[in-house]
Amino acid sequence: MEKKGVIAEFKEFIARGNVMDLAVGVIIGGAFSSITTSLINDLIMPLLGILTGSISFAALTVQVGPAVITYGNFIQAVLNFLVMALVVFWMVKAVNRVSLLGKKEDDAPAAEPDTPAAPTAEDLLAQILEELKKS
């Protein structure tokens, strides 16, 4: 058994395709998050403000003693999450549809019972979403 140095192991780890794919996904996810935040703050919230009598959700607060609870910001965060989840859902559906078009049913190899199933696009996107939530 050949013993590798830490640098060599690190290079091998980084050179793996799935690590690079995950890194690209996290970076694109961060940029995508700013786009959905802008969509919520700059388009959807003003339109909801018009429908609700020009109420800014960010201005919705309750004061309990010295504490100010800004539940309007929470409403905006929930809307941001829902828009992000909806777009990710559409992306997963599109990727699945494209991957199904590329495959024929008779071309699919039979899975061996001992072989673990590869992660689905939904699993990978869920992992990326969890990483984005952590950062």
C-alpha positions in Angstrom: 0.0 0.0 0.0 1.5 3.3 -1.1 1.4 6.1 1.4 0.4 9.5 -0.1 1.3 12.9 1.3 -1.4 15.3 2.4 -0.8 17.6 -0.6 -1.2 14.6 -3.0 -4.4 13.5 -1.3 -5.7 17.0 -1.3 -5.0 17.4 -5.1 -6.7 14.1 -5.7 -9.7 15.1 -3.6 -10.1 18.5 -5.4 -9.6 16.9 -8.8 -12.6 14.7 -8.4 -15.5 15.8 -10.6 -18.2 15.7 -8.0 -16.3 18.0 -5.7 -15.9 20.6 -8.5 -19.5 20.2 -9.4 -20.5 20.8 -5.9 -18.3 23.9 -5.7 -19.8 25.3 -8.9 -23.3 24.5 -7.6 -22.6 26.4 -4.3 -21.2 29.4 -6.1 -24.1 29.5 -8.6 -26.5 28.9 -5.8 -25.2 32.0 -3.9 -25.6 34.1 -7.0 -29.0 32.6 -7.6 -30.0 33.5 -4.1 -29.2 37.2 -4.7 -31.4 37.1 -7.8 -34.4 35.6 -6.0 -33.9 38.1 -3.1 -34.0 40.9 -5.6 -37.0 39.4 -7.3 -38.8 39.3 -3.9 -37.7 42.7 -2.7 -37.8 44.7 -5.9 -40.7 43.1 -7.8 -43.0 40.9 -5.8 -43.1 42.9 -2.5 -43.9 46.2 -4.2 -46.7 44.5 -6.2 -48.1 43.0 -2.9 -47.7 46.4 -1.4 -50.0 47.9 -4.1 -52.6 45.2 -3.5 -52.4 45.6 0.3 -52.7 49.4 0.3 -49.0 50.3 0.0 -47.9 48.5 3.1 -44.2 47.6 3.2 -43.8 44.2 4.7 -40.4 45.2 6.1 -42.2 47.9 8.1 -44.5 45.4 9.8 -43.4 45.3 13.4 -44.7 44.6 16.9 -43.1 46.2 20.0 -43.1 44.0 23.1 -41.5 46.0 25.9 -38.1 47.2 24.7 -38.0 44.5 22.0 -39.1 45.2 18.4 -40.3 42.1 16.5 -40.0 42.6 12.8 -42.3 39.9 11.5 -42.5 41.6 8.1 -38.8 40.6 7.5 -39.8 37.1 8.3 -42.7 37.2 5.8 -40.2 38.4 3.1 -37.8 35.6 4.0 -40.6 33.0 3.7 -41.6 34.4 0.3 -37.9 34.3 -0.7 -37.7 30.7 0.3 -40.9 29.7 -1.5 -39.8 31.4 -4.8 -36.4 29.7 -4.5 -38.0 26.3 -3.8 -40.3 26.8 -6.8 -37.5 27.7 -9.2 -35.4 24.7 -7.9 -38.4 22.5 -8.4 -38.8 23.7 -12.0 -35.1 23.2 -12.6 -35.2 19.6 -11.3 -38.3 18.9 -13.4 -36.5 20.2 -16.5 -33.3 18.3 -15.8 -35.3 15.1 -15.2 -37.3 15.6 -18.4 -34.1 16.2 -20.4 -32.4 13.1 -18.9 -35.5 11.0 -19.7 -35.5 12.2 -23.3 -31.9 11.2 -23.6 -32.5 7.7 -22.4 -34.5 4.9 -23.9 -36.2 2.5 -21.6 -34.5 -0.6 -23.2 -31.1 1.1 -23.0 -31.2 1.4 -19.2 -29.0 -1.2 -17.6 -30.5 -3.4 -14.9 -29.3 -2.3 -11.4 -27.5 -4.9 -9.3 -29.0 -5.4 -5.9 -25.7 -4.9 -4.1 -24.9 -1.6 -5.9 -26.2 1.5 -4.1 -28.3 3.9 -6.2 -26.6 7.0 -7.4 -27.9 10.2 -5.8 -30.7 11.9 -7.8 -30.7 15.4 -9.0 -33.2 16.2 -6.2 -30.8 14.8 -3.6 -27.9 16.9 -5.0 -29.9 20.0 -5.1 -31.2 19.4 -1.6 -27.6 19.1 -0.4 -26.6 22.3 -2.2 -29.6 24.1 -0.6 -28.6 22.9 2.9 -25.1 24.2 2.3 -26.5 27.5 1.1 -28.6 27.7 4.3 -25.5 27.1 6.4 -23.6 30.0 4.8 
